[in-house]
Amino acid sequence: MKTDCLMTIPELMNFLQVKRNTIYTLRRMGLPTVKIGRSVRFRADSILKWLSEMEQRNPETMPPLLKPETSHLL
């Protein structure tokens, strides 16, 4: 996927392999969006940069949704 293209919510769901509710939760947490009229789009390079920045944050200050997994279920 080109990183400069704009994705819809279903395309972003597929890109991140998450459900729609997770996308809405991430938006409330600051996930970068592009508004075009009433439509919301997502730029892949902005999403990857935002996720990388969230990954570098102190785990104590991270929202529970983005905290690194500490246990592993088999």
N, C-alpha and C positions, 0 to 999 in steps of 0.2 A: 504494500500500500504506500502510495506517495504520502509524505508527511506534510505537504502543503495543501492537501485537499480538505474540504469540509465534510464532516460526517454527520449523519442524522443520529437520533437516539438509537434506533435499531442497529445501525452500523457500529456505533460506539459500544453497544452491548456486546456485539460479536467480537469487536476488537479487544475489549477488556475481559470478555467471557464472564459477564456478570448479568444480573437481572435488572429490569427497568427501575425497580425501587432503589437499587444501589446507585444507579446513575443520578436519580433525584437527590439521594442523600449526599453523594459527592458534590453535586452542584451547591447544596446548602453549605458545604464545607469549603467552597471556594474554587471548585473545578472551573477552569476557564471556558467561557462560552462566547459564541458570536451570535448576536441577534440580527436576523434579517427579516424585517417586518415582524410577524407574529411567530416566525420559525426560529428555533434554536439549533445552532450547528456547533460542531466541535472540531478544532484543528488538531490533527494528530501530534504535530511537534509540540504544541502548547500543552497537550495532555501528558505526553511523555516527560516534558520538563517539570510540570507540576507534580507528577508522581515521584520523580527523582528527588525533588525538593522535599516532599513529604517523607520520603524514605530517609533523608539525611537529618530530619528533625529528631530531637530528644524524645525517646519513646514515652516518657512521662507526660509530655505535652501533646502527644498525638491523640486524636479521637480514637475510641476503641475500634472503630471499623478499619482503621489503617495500621493498627499496632502489629508488629511482626509476630508471627505464630511462634509460641514458645513450647507448645506441646504437640506431639504428633500421635495421632490415632492410627492404629494399623487396621 
